[in-house]
Amino acid sequence: MGWLGDWDCFVKVVAEGSMAAAARRLDCSRAQVSKQIGELERRFGVRLFERSTRRLVLTPAGEVFHGHALQALEVVEGAEVAVRNVGAEARGLLRISTTVIFGRECIAPLIPRVLARHPGLEVELLLSDARVDLGDGGIDLALRLLQTPPEDLVARPLLELRRFICAAPSYLAAHGRPRVPADLLEHACFSYMLHDGRVWHLLDRDGREHNVPVRGRFQSDSMGCILDAVREGHGIAILPHYLCAADLAAGRLLVVLEDYAPQVYVASTLYACYLPSRAQAPKLKVFLDALEAEFKPLPPWERLG
């Protein structure tokens, strides 16, 4: 296999933690693995592993080579995929990961339309608010709100998410409408327990930030539960626009404190993230094209008015 096989063998040894385990994964002998690692060390003129009776540890040179080897093998795999997929139809299983509420509201409705255009395609939509490892989890595409996209993935920005302070007309009729941030101290406010620490940070039109401790007898780490409670008139909440747009357009919810922008300390940019080696896969490309068409130049909820 030449140098490519040697590099792949080295990466497998690092991943498995021993030459014996790498040999089992590569379906070859331990002696063959040892020979390939020895050949690499002779070629570079450095030791790549510190050997002991218990485990292998990368030397500083080995750590540097490992990073470059991973990148090189991904590029090679990507080239092979690209060549194999020239003119290919989108087919096979596409596994997509995204957050629970966004996936249910915005991605699930899109999937049947994509499947109707591509009969050979299958999709699994995995909903979780926890971060996922694309390599270990067999995920083809992750849709995530990120402040800084990971360097080892391709990250395509899809949209900027806005948020609004909302309440139901019935709540405002019963409790009055807050006019300035300090008024929130007298209201039942829903704190999104995963992120805001029960303090709302609101930015006025002059760029001043107002920090308001909020309270409420009912709290949740589920944005879906918070939305339901706000609809029923139980309090005020900061809601993502995709979740409240239809209610705002229909008058079921109203925006309050319009002159104050919520500063939620989670990301507002939605990225489509995938491994470089999968970039040319037709099944991924057709879904990325569908996402671009769905969310650009404006996502559906921004077009409700």
SEDO-741268 format. One line per field, with one value per residue (C-alpha): x, y, z. Coordinates in Angstrom, 2 decimals, decimal comma. Layout:
N
x	(X ...);
y	(Y ...);
z	(Z ...);
END
This chain:
305
x	(0,00 3,00 3,08 -0,71 -1,00 1,78 0,07 -3,27 -1,64 -0,07 -3,44 -5,09 -2,41 -3,04 -6,81 -6,66 -3,89 -1,76 -0,25 -2,12 -5,49 -4,62 -3,67 -7,07 -8,80 -6,66 -7,02 -3,27 -0,52 1,02 4,41 3,15 1,92 5,23 7,10 5,02 5,54 9,26 9,39 7,76 10,25 13,21 11,81 11,35 14,44 12,51 10,67 6,89 6,04 7,51 7,20 6,57 5,26 1,84 0,97 2,16 2,54 3,12 6,37 6,22 7,15 4,43 1,83 2,74 2,65 -0,67 -2,43 -1,08 -1,77 -5,41 -5,85 -4,07 -6,13 -9,36 -8,32 -7,54 -10,87 -12,67 -10,98 -12,01 -15,60 -15,69 -14,43 -16,80 -19,79 -19,39 -22,84 -24,16 -27,69 -28,40 -29,04 -28,44 -28,93 -28,34 -28,10 -28,85 -28,44 -29,97 -31,58 -34,96 -37,23 -35,52 -35,41 -39,07 -40,27 -37,95 -36,12 -38,67 -41,16 -38,43 -37,41 -40,48 -40,07 -36,44 -37,32 -40,04 -37,40 -34,85 -36,41 -33,10 -32,52 -33,32 -33,03 -32,65 -33,31 -31,68 -32,91 -30,76 -29,65 -26,30 -23,28 -22,51 -19,26 -19,76 -16,98 -17,93 -21,67 -21,86 -23,55 -23,44 -24,74 -25,11 -27,17 -26,06 -26,11 -22,41 -20,38 -17,21 -17,45 -15,06 -11,84 -11,91 -15,31 -16,74 -19,20 -21,60 -23,58 -27,28 -29,05 -28,94 -31,53 -33,45 -35,16 -38,06 -39,58 -43,13 -46,33 -49,92 -52,60 -54,43 -51,37 -50,85 -54,53 -54,35 -50,92 -50,14 -47,48 -43,85 -42,50 -38,88 -36,67 -37,09 -40,82 -39,99 -39,27 -43,05 -43,83 -43,70 -40,83 -39,68 -35,97 -34,56 -32,68 -30,01 -28,57 -29,74 -29,06 -32,34 -30,89 -32,02 -29,54 -31,34 -29,64 -31,36 -31,16 -28,26 -26,20 -26,65 -27,14 -29,80 -29,40 -32,65 -33,02 -36,23 -38,45 -41,32 -42,86 -42,65 -39,32 -38,14 -35,14 -37,50 -38,22 -41,29 -42,75 -41,97 -43,74 -46,84 -46,96 -46,55 -49,34 -51,59 -50,93 -48,71 -45,84 -43,26 -40,35 -37,52 -38,37 -36,50 -38,26 -38,70 -40,72 -42,96 -43,33 -46,66 -48,13 -46,94 -48,40 -51,74 -51,86 -51,71 -48,49 -47,28 -43,76 -43,08 -40,18 -39,71 -36,88 -34,74 -32,87 -32,35 -28,67 -28,81 -25,35 -25,71 -24,88 -27,21 -25,65 -26,94 -24,25 -24,48 -21,46 -19,98 -16,70 -14,53 -14,42 -18,20 -18,41 -18,87 -21,39 -24,53 -26,88 -25,31 -25,14 -28,85 -29,85 -27,49 -29,03 -32,49 -31,40 -30,00 -33,25 -35,32 -33,43 -31,97 -32,33 -34,89 -36,13 -39,88 -40,71 -39,11 -41,49 -44,62 -44,47);
y	(0,00 2,30 5,42 5,70 2,30 3,18 6,44 4,70 2,03 4,70 6,45 3,12 2,36 5,73 5,23 1,67 2,29 -0,71 -2,46 -5,66 -3,90 -2,04 -5,36 -6,82 -3,76 -3,93 -7,71 -8,29 -9,49 -7,49 -8,02 -6,35 -3,34 -3,09 -3,24 -0,40 1,82 1,05 2,01 5,35 6,06 5,21 7,42 10,41 9,74 10,14 7,95 8,29 6,28 5,87 2,14 0,51 -2,83 -1,36 1,11 3,28 7,02 9,47 11,39 15,12 14,25 11,60 14,11 16,49 13,72 12,39 15,70 15,93 12,26 12,60 15,61 13,91 10,73 12,77 14,58 11,28 9,80 12,90 12,63 9,00 9,82 12,69 10,51 7,65 9,99 11,86 11,73 9,55 9,76 10,60 7,28 5,45 6,49 10,11 10,59 14,14 15,45 18,66 20,08 18,83 21,83 23,19 19,73 19,08 22,50 23,30 20,21 17,41 19,15 19,54 15,87 14,42 16,99 15,97 12,26 12,80 14,14 11,39 7,89 6,20 8,31 7,45 9,87 9,37 12,53 12,35 14,98 15,85 19,07 17,44 17,87 14,91 13,52 13,17 10,64 8,31 8,67 7,96 11,33 12,74 16,22 18,17 21,38 23,44 26,99 27,81 30,87 29,40 26,45 23,55 23,63 19,94 20,16 21,95 24,46 26,22 29,14 28,89 31,65 34,16 33,49 36,36 36,23 38,24 38,89 37,58 37,27 36,28 39,01 37,36 37,67 41,33 42,08 40,56 41,83 44,90 45,47 46,03 49,30 49,20 46,26 47,02 46,33 42,66 42,39 42,48 39,82 36,05 35,35 32,04 31,41 28,98 26,95 25,67 29,09 32,30 31,74 33,55 36,89 38,56 40,79 43,36 45,85 49,18 51,25 53,28 50,16 50,06 46,65 46,15 43,10 42,02 39,08 37,32 35,06 32,69 29,77 27,53 27,00 24,49 23,39 22,70 25,57 23,71 23,65 27,33 28,21 26,26 28,03 31,48 30,70 29,83 33,21 32,10 34,55 36,25 34,56 35,17 32,98 32,14 33,62 30,31 29,08 32,09 33,56 31,88 32,92 36,50 36,67 35,33 37,62 34,73 36,24 39,84 41,28 43,35 45,67 46,12 48,63 46,12 43,31 40,10 39,24 35,49 34,11 31,22 31,33 32,84 31,44 28,09 26,03 22,89 20,84 17,76 15,92 17,04 13,46 13,49 16,81 15,29 12,60 13,14 12,35 15,15 17,61 17,32 17,95 20,91 22,35 21,88 23,69 26,60 26,88 26,67 29,21 31,71 34,57 34,41 31,41 30,66 32,24 35,56 35,68 35,55 39,30);
z	(0,00 0,19 2,31 2,47 4,12 6,59 7,55 7,97 10,11 12,35 12,82 13,69 16,30 17,96 17,88 19,27 21,81 20,88 17,88 18,67 18,68 15,47 13,84 14,70 13,22 10,08 9,83 9,73 12,07 14,89 13,25 10,08 12,05 13,91 10,60 9,12 12,19 12,11 8,45 9,21 12,01 9,76 7,00 9,32 11,41 14,69 17,15 16,94 20,06 23,52 24,02 27,38 28,49 29,28 26,54 23,65 24,13 21,30 21,31 20,50 16,91 16,91 18,07 15,25 12,66 13,98 13,31 9,78 9,06 10,06 7,75 4,85 5,13 5,24 2,05 0,34 1,43 0,23 -3,17 -3,48 -2,55 -5,04 -7,90 -7,07 -6,86 -10,13 -11,69 -8,87 -7,54 -3,93 -2,24 0,99 4,62 5,67 9,45 10,66 14,21 15,53 18,65 19,82 19,22 16,11 14,58 15,24 14,07 11,17 9,90 10,20 7,85 5,21 5,10 3,30 0,52 0,02 0,06 -2,55 -4,97 -4,25 -4,13 -3,26 -0,16 3,46 6,41 10,15 12,19 15,61 18,08 21,08 22,76 23,62 21,37 19,15 17,76 14,01 13,63 16,48 16,07 12,36 11,83 8,30 9,17 12,41 12,58 15,55 16,92 17,42 18,29 16,80 14,39 15,08 13,07 12,16 10,43 7,44 8,91 6,54 8,06 7,28 9,22 12,07 14,75 16,36 19,76 21,20 24,63 24,37 26,36 25,66 25,43 28,35 30,58 29,70 30,27 33,75 34,85 32,76 30,13 31,17 29,76 30,97 32,01 35,74 35,38 34,85 38,58 39,12 36,52 36,21 33,83 32,45 32,81 30,27 32,84 30,46 29,73 31,38 35,09 35,89 34,80 31,59 29,76 27,61 25,31 24,68 21,49 22,91 23,51 27,29 28,87 31,52 33,76 35,36 37,77 36,81 38,82 38,27 40,12 37,03 35,28 32,67 30,64 27,72 25,36 24,15 27,67 28,12 24,86 25,90 29,26 27,67 25,21 28,16 29,75 32,61 32,12 29,92 28,12 25,67 22,68 19,45 16,45 14,63 17,62 18,19 14,68 13,86 17,23 16,74 13,23 14,49 17,53 20,01 21,40 21,55 21,68 24,79 25,53 21,78 22,31 24,19 22,44 24,47 24,82 25,26 25,85 23,47 19,80 17,20 14,01 12,77 11,05 8,95 10,08 8,44 8,04 5,09 3,83 3,27 1,47 -1,98 -1,03 -3,16 -0,26 1,78 -1,10 -1,95 1,66 1,99 -1,19 0,33 3,51 1,49 -0,47 2,73 4,84 2,35 1,79 4,63 6,62 6,46 9,84 8,81 5,83 8,00 8,54);
END
